[in-house]
Each structure stands twice: as structure tokens, then as C-alpha cells.
């Protein structure tokens, strides 16, 4: 009986874990606690890439689908950047880099994000580490803009 219980527990645990991974793979990870995430980024010596979006924004969905979700899935980027999404105007609780409790919308307003999508790169202390990418710009060059911002963030984060 104990063995059967252990097997069922293992099956359920694996099923729950697999469901969580599939959901995260389908979209970006929403920011919830930048202070906690910053500890991991500091350990890895990588910057944060934060995309500010809003519901129903066609350009936001395109940036996520064509550029950021593939980056998040790519193992090479896991050692280069932490990617998070913030929904402008949302009342979802969020902890800022300094531990201040706010909301996603409050964080976006504090960052002076007035147009979406906006991509900002931060160092683990929450300082901007690259020029913001506002709007979709030219889709053919957008990946290059992201790469340049990540590279600039890496230089500032790693002190090179």
C-alpha cells in the first residue's frame, strides 16, 4: 500500500511539474519579486530584460511571440539575461528591486513607460543598463536591437 501511494505521488508530482513547465514555455514569466530575482541575476552576473506590455496590444504579442519567448526558451540566453514581463496599468502586486511593494502598473509608471511594448534592460541593482527600446521599431532589425541592449547590460553588469 505504501509503495502504491509513493508511485501515485510521484506520478502526480511529475504531472504537476510538467504542466508548470509547459505553461511557462508558452509565455513569458511575469515579474513578481525583482528583489528575489535580482539575487539570482547577481549570482549569474546577468542583467534583467523587462518587457512592458498591455492587454490587447498586437505589437506586444508580436514582440513576445517572435523574439522574447524564443529567447527565453533558448538555453544560451539563460546565461546572458533574465527575462520578465510587466503589464502596464495592472494592479498585480510586485516587489521592486529595493524591496518596495508596488504593482505592475505602479512599477511601469515609476519607470516612465507610456508606450508599449517597451523593453528596458536593468542591472541586478535595478539601474537601467541600456537604452530603452520603445515600440516595435523595424521588425527586421528588432532582434539586433535586443541583442545590443543585452550586450550593453552584460558589460555594465560584469564591469567590462
Secondary structure, DSSP 8 states (H G I E B T S, - for coil): -HHHHHHHHHHHHHHHHHHHHHHHHHS--B-SBHHHHHHHHHHHT-EEEEEEE-TT-HHHHHHIIIIIHHHHH-GGGGGTEEEEEEETT---EEE-TTS-EEEHHHHHHHTT--SSSEEEEE-TTS-B-S--EES---HHHHHHHHHHHHHHHHHHHHT-
